[in-house]
Amino acid sequence: MDDYEGQHYIHGHIFAYYPLDTSNIDMRYNFKIGMHSHNHYEINIVTKGESTHYLGEYQMNASPGCVFVIPPNVSHGFDPKHPVDFCQIVLGDAFMARYAEELKTFPGFHTLFEISPMLRHDSSEQTFLKLNEAQRAELQPLLQFALHQRGEGDHVVTGAMALAIVGLLCRYIRLQYTATVWPSPTYSLKAIVESLEYIHIHYPEKITIALLAENAHLSRATFLRYFKSICRCSPAEYLTKYRIKKAQELILNTELSFVQIAIACGFFDQAHFTKKFTQATGESPGQYRSANKRVL
């Protein structure tokens, strides 16, 4: 990590063909890049070489088949002493907004884009996707086809191919977790990931520890032990944090009233929502909207 000190930078426009608010797929060969960040989602699929991938202050081994999903504004990079070849898939705001409903229908979407990146910060277990040889062979034709879309108007095809590739990756990470069965040492990770996915899908509804433990086929005590060990917080704290995150998105991107947002995000009422939001962010919902509102 010492080699990255002082080298962090904000990722600029490196693509010659399409703006970063859509999607782009490129190959990076023998690529050396320091710690950087950007305001879009990025997927790195390692195809050749051995290195270390950094996400914030955390690190993990990178080898062919490793898939790293980097959320917006998260510092990341590969060890420049050990460059690798990787396929870089950029998914900008316009892509994520256009295909929002389709993406949510992919089993594993929440795990790939929201849960796995978060767990890399908090868990010592391998939480990222690692493709096997069959999966890499299945994915290769899609990547190759997408990489050749460079003509005028081909960004439409690139977007469609990116959606298909993301769909496969979501399926693969779902299979990676569901293949784990009791009494595997990593069963605890599988159980908690499935619980987190349930929270990410059903957060507007009433969710109890008893319900999550039952869905995980664990006793309440065992479930809580696993959850706190992997997520470094209680299920109630995680649920509230996620509800606040979704509320922030609605405050910035919609004209919904705070009453409507409170209901949409699973809070009891506006007063409960305002209290929890202010505790979490240091601002009331109204102050947050005034300070950060985007032009719709």
N, C-alpha and C positions, 0 to 999 in steps of 0.2 A: 504493500500500500504506500510505502514511502515514495516510490517513483511518481506517484500522482500528486504529491503535495505541491500546491501552487499551480496545478495545471488544469484545474476545473474551468470550463467555459460553457457558454450557452450555445447550443447547436444552431447554426445558421442554415441558410437555404443551400443545400448541397446538391439538389436535384435539378437537372437541366431541362426536364420535360414538364413536370406537373407541380402545381402549388402544394404545399404541405397540408392544406386543409382537405385534400381528397385522399388518395392512397398512392403508394409507390412501392415497387419491388425491385431490388437491385442485389447484385452479388458484390461482396467486398473480399478481395483476395489479399492474403498476407497483410491483413489490416492492422495498423497501429493507431490506436486512438486513446487519448487520455480520458479522464473523468469529464463528463459533460451532461447536460440536461436539455430538455426541450418540452414544448407544450403540447405534444401529441403522443399517442400510443406508438410503441415500436416493438416489433418482434424480431429477435435474433435467433436464427437456426444455424447452429455450428455444423459445417460440412467437412472441415479438415483442420487438423492441428490440435494441440493441447495447450490450454492456457488457464487463467483464472479470471472469472467474471466477478466484477464488483458491483454491488448495489448499495449505494450509500457507504456505510462503514463495514458492511458485511461482504463476505466473499465465498465463492463456491467454485469447484472444479468445472472446467468447460472442455468438452470433448465432442467428437462427431455424434450428432443426434440430440444434443442438449438444446432445449428451447427455452429462451428467456423472454418473458413479457415484461416490458418496462412501462409503467404508467406515466402520465404527464408529470413533468417537473420533479422527477426523481433522478438523482445523480447516479451515473453508471458508466461502465467501461470495461475493456479487457486489459490484461497486463501487457503493456507495450513491449516487454522483453520477450514475450511469447505470442507473436501475432497468429491469428487464425483466419481461415476462410469461413465466411458465414453469409447466409441470405438475410438481408435486412428488409423487413416489411414495415412501412410507415402507414399508420392509420390516423388520418387527421380528423378534425372536428366534423367536417362535412360528411365524411364516410361514416363515422360513428352515429351521427344524427340520422342520416338517410336510412341506415340499415338497423336502427335501434331495435325495432320490433322483431326483425328476423334474427338478430344476434341473440336476443333473449330466449328464443325458442331452441337454441342449440344446447342440448344437455352438456354440462361442463363449462358453459360460457362464464358463469360467475366464478367458478373455480380457477379458470385460466387467467381471467383479466383482473379479478379483484382479490380472490382468496390466496392464490399461490404467491403473488408478489408480496402480499402482506405477511404471509407466514415465513417468507425468506428472511424477514427482519426479526421474527420472533421465535423461530423454531430451528433446532440443530439438525432436524431430519431433512432428507431430500424432498423438497416440496415442489420443485419445478418439474416440467415435463421432460422425459428422456425417451426419444423415439427408438423403437427397435428396428431391425433391418427391414422387416416387411413393411412397416409404416413409412420408413424413409423411401423405399421403392415405390410405394403408392403415391407419396407426395411429390416425388421428383418430376413426373410429367407436367403436373400443374405449375410447379415453379418454373420449369423450362419454358412453358408456353407463355406464362406471364412476363418472363424476363425479355421476351422478344416483342412486346407491345410497345413500340416507340414511335409510331406514326401519329399524325394528327387525328384526334378523335379516339385514339386507342385507350385513352384513360378510362373510357366506359368499360372496355373489356378488362382492363387492369383491376378496376373496382369489383367487377363480377368475379374475377379470379381470386382476388384477395378475400372476398366473402366465402368462396368455396374452400380456400386454404384454411381460413379461420375455423370454418365448420369442421374440417377434418381434425385440426388441432384440438378443438373442444371435445370431439369424440375420443381422441386418443388419451387426453388427460382424464376423462371420465373412466375409460377402461383401465387406466393405470391405477386408479384408486379402488374401483369396484373389484378388481382382480385380487385385492388383499382380503384374506379371510381369517377368521379366528382359528388358531391362536397365534397368528403371525405377530412378530415384535412391532410391526408398523400398523397393526389393526387400530390402535388408538388414533393414529393420524387419519386413517380412513373415516373412522366414526366421527371425528370432529370436523373434518372437511365436509362431510355430508350434512352435518348439523349447521355449519356455516352457510352452505348452499341453501338450505331450507330457510335460514334467516334472511338471506339476500333476496329470496323469492317472495317470502310471506311476511316481510317486515311490517306491512300495513295492518296485519291481523294480530290477534292476541296470541302471544307465544310464551309458554311457560317452560320452566326447567323440566318439569315432569314430562311434558310433551316431547322435548328434545331428547331426554334420556330414553324415553320409550322408543322413539324413532331410531335411536342409535343402538337399541337392544342392550342397554347398559343400566345398572342400578344408578340411582341418583348420585350416590357418593362417588362411584367410579367415574361417571360422566363428568362431574364437577372437577375431579382430580385431573382427568385427561384434558379437559377444556382449559383449565388454568395453567397446566403445564405447557400446553402448545400455544395458547393465545396470550398468555401473561395477563389475563384479566378474567373476570367472571362472565358468564353468558349474559347477564343483565347489563353489565357495563358495555359489552360488545354490541348488544342490540341497540342500546341507546346511542352509542357512537355512530352506528350505521344509519339509524333513523335521522340523526342530525346531519350526516353527510347527504342523504337524499333530500332533506329539507333545504339545505344550502343550494342544491341544484335547482330545486323548484323556485326558490326565492330569486335566484339569478336569471333563470331562463323562462319564467312564466309570469303572468299577471295575477295568479291565484291569490286570494286573500289568505291571511295567516290562519284563519279558521279552517279553510279548505286544505291548506298545507298540513296543519296539525292532524286532521283526519286522514289525509292521504298517506301520512308517514307513521300512523299507528299510535299517536299520542291521545291521551284521554280527552283533552280539550285544549283550547288556546292558551289558558293560563298554565297548564302543565307543560305544554310545548315551549312557551316563552321562558319559563323557569329553567328547563333543561337546556335549551338553546343558549341562554345567557351564561349558565354555568360552564358550558362546554367551550364557547367562543369568546366570552368576555364582552359580547355585544348582544343587544336585543335583536329579534328578527328585523324590526324596522330599521335599526341602526345598520345592520349588516346589508340590507337591501339598498339603503341610501349610499353607503360607502362603496359598494361593489357592483351595483346594477349595470347590467349590459344593455346596450341598445338593441331592442328586439326588431 
